[in-house]
Amino acid sequence: MDGMRNTQYQHIQTQRIAGAMGAEISGVDLFQDLPDAVIDEIRAALLDNLVVFFRDQSLTPHQQLAFARRWGEIHLHPFMVGMPDCPEVLEIRKTPSDKRNFGGNWHTDQMFSPAPAMGTMLYAVQVPSVGGDTLFSNQYLAYDALSDGMKKMLSGLRGVCVGDKKKGGIPRVAYNAATIAMKTVEPPKDVQTTSMHPLVRTHPETGRKSLYVGNHVHWLEGMTEEESAPIIKFLRDHSARPEFTCRFRWRNGSLAFWDNRCTQHNAINDYPAETRVMHRVTVRGDAPF
């Protein structure tokens, strides 16, 4: 993997799942209060592989939340309601009656916030017999593959990231109410749901540059939507090229932990007659630069 290390660990074992990114971690029970040394090695594995996966875990929402809090403050989703007895955990449920799935496009979480989510932890409670995989894309590689001319053009450009509107100006609450069973609410008036972020961001821990684009980017600062559209389309298509990606096949009890600062992801909706239930926690990040 370009730019990735073959780190030797003392407390965990890792197995890469694709050439571009992603590794399964074994030797860890996430329900335990893990020593700092183990957390440090998981952090190193996350920085090396961008997304890490744990199999055969048995986690209550409160145990998942306790693990997430080892990484920082929890980032609440302004449009979605958390679980009644654990509001920091969002239950992502797709049933046969839903017309679409939650997160079924290439995106990075909470990009419309002034300080988007650093990381996301998704835990599989009920998965379909087949299908329901998640794709991930390495945005370091996406940036590195751009021409020097494109890198120069993107330098200093910012995308306008919108969380509360869909194409055609349909409010998110109304759009979700007509297509998914999950409850959507209007965010508090003091919560910002439109933000501008650089199209090329620098990772605060690795120092590497990555492309920062996804479904939340609606137009570019200083341009009209019509002018912005072909540039955004190119960047979205480019950022999801197959050679930048990995694909994770879920099993009940699997947990994925990904770095939103240098990845995108896409939940595949290919299980129309079955149900998929996941528990999600996002960890607060900082303002992209």
DOSE-747268 format. One record per residue (C-alpha): residue in three letters; x, y, z. Coordinates in steps of 0.2 Angstrom, whole numbers, plus 5000, padded with zeros to 4 digits. Layout:
! residues N
ALAXYZ;...
***
This chain:
! residues 289
MET500050005000;ASP500750174994;GLY501350265010;MET500750135022;ARG501850055035;ASN502149875040;THR502049905058;GLN502449775070;TYR501249755085;GLN501449675102;HIS499649675108;ILE498649655092;GLN498749555075;THR498249635059;GLN497849565042;ARG497649675027;ILE496049645016;ALA496449745000;GLY497949824992;ALA497350004994;MET496750005012;GLY495949905026;ALA496449775039;GLU495649655051;ILE496249665069;SER496249515080;GLY496649475098;VAL495549615105;ASP493949605115;LEU493149775113;PHE491949755128;GLN493449765140;ASP494249915147;LEU495749905136;PRO497449965142;ASP498150125134;ALA499550015125;VAL498249925116;ILE497250085111;ASP498950155105;GLU499150005093;ILE497450015087;ARG497750195083;ALA499350155074;ALA498350025064;LEU497050145060;LEU498250275053;ASP499150145043;ASN497650065035;LEU496250205036;VAL494950075041;VAL495049935053;PHE493849785057;PHE493549675072;ARG492649515070;ASP491549415083;GLN491249555095;SER489849555108;LEU489449735112;THR487949825120;PRO487649995114;HIS488450065131;GLN490049955128;GLN490250015110;LEU490050195117;ALA491350165130;PHE492550105117;ALA492150255106;ARG492450375121;ARG494250315121;TRP494550415105;GLY493750575110;GLU492050665112;ILE490550595104;HIS489850685088;LEU487950685088;HIS487050675071;PRO485950835070;PHE484650755060;MET484450585067;VAL483750525084;GLY484850405094;MET484350255104;PRO483150295118;ASP484250225132;CYS485850275124;PRO485650435113;GLU487450445108;VAL487150275098;LEU486250285081;GLU485250135076;ILE485350115057;ARG483950005052;LYS483449955034;THR481949855032;PRO481149775016;SER479849915016;ASP481150055015;LYS481450134997;ARG483250165000;ASN484650135013;PHE485450265025;GLY487250305019;GLY486950235002;ASN488150344992;TRP489950394993;HIS490250515007;THR491250555023;ASP490250575039;GLN489550745045;MET490550845032;PHE489250975033;SER489751015051;PRO491051155055;ALA492151015063;PRO491650845054;ALA491750685063;MET493550615065;GLY493050425066;THR491550315064;MET491250155073;LEU489850045065;TYR489349875073;ALA488349745065;VAL486849685075;GLN485849595061;VAL486549575043;PRO485649505028;SER486049325022;VAL486949405007;GLY487349585002;GLY487449735013;ASP489349755011;THR490149925014;LEU491450005002;PHE492850115007;SER493950224997;ASN495750295001;GLN495750474998;TYR497650495000;LEU497850384984;ALA496450484976;TYR497450644979;ASP499050574974;ALA498350514957;LEU497850684952;SER498850774939;ASP500050924945;GLY498851044936;MET497350974944;LYS498150984961;LYS498651164958;MET496951214953;LEU496151124968;SER497351214980;GLY496451344990;LEU494751294983;ARG493351254996;GLY491751154994;VAL490051205001;CYS489451055011;VAL487551055014;GLY486750935026;ASP484950985025;LYS484450995007;LYS484250864993;LYS484250894975;GLY482750994969;GLY482751084986;ILE481850954996;PRO482150965014;ARG483050815022;VAL481750785034;ALA480350765021;TYR481450665009;ASN481950545023;ALA480150525029;ALA479650475012;THR481050345009;ILE481650265025;ALA480850215042;MET482250295053;LYS481650445062;THR482350615055;VAL482150775065;GLU482450965061;PRO484151005069;PRO484251135083;LYS484351315077;ASP486051335084;VAL486751185075;GLN487651235059;THR487251115044;THR488151205030;SER489951225030;MET491451265018;HIS492951145018;PRO494551135008;LEU494451004993;VAL496150954998;ARG496450935017;THR497950885027;HIS497850745040;PRO498150815057;GLU499150665063;THR499950595047;GLY500250765039;ARG499750685022;LYS498650775009;SER497050695004;LEU495550734993;TYR494050795003;VAL492450774993;GLY490850674993;ASN488950684992;HIS488850835004;VAL489850944992;HIS488551044982;TRP489551184974;LEU491251264975;GLU491551434984;GLY491551574972;MET490751474958;THR488951444953;GLU488151274954;GLU488251254935;GLU490051304935;SER490451184950;ALA489551034943;PRO490750964931;ILE492250984943;ILE491250904957;LYS490750764946;PHE492450724941;LEU493150724958;ARG491750614965;ASP492050484951;HIS493950494953;SER493850474972;ALA492950314970;ARG494050224957;PRO494150034961;GLU496050034964;PHE495750154979;THR494450044987;CYS494149894998;ARG492549805002;PHE492049735019;ARG490849585020;TRP489849605037;ARG489449465049;ASN488449485065;GLY489649545078;SER490849635066;LEU491349815070;ALA492149935057;PHE493150095063;TRP493650215049;ASP494550375048;ASN493350505040;ARG494850625038;CYS495550525023;THR494150405018;GLN492450395010;HIS491250255011;ASN489650185003;ALA488450065010;ILE487849954996;ASN485949924995;ASP485749754987;TYR484649665000;PRO482849724996;ALA481949575004;GLU482949575020;THR483349685036;ARG484949755041;VAL485249835058;MET486849925063;HIS487350035078;ARG488450185074;VAL489450305085;THR490450445078;VAL491950535086;ARG492050725086;GLY493450795074;ASP494150965071;ALA494051095057;PRO494851025041;PHE496351125035;
***
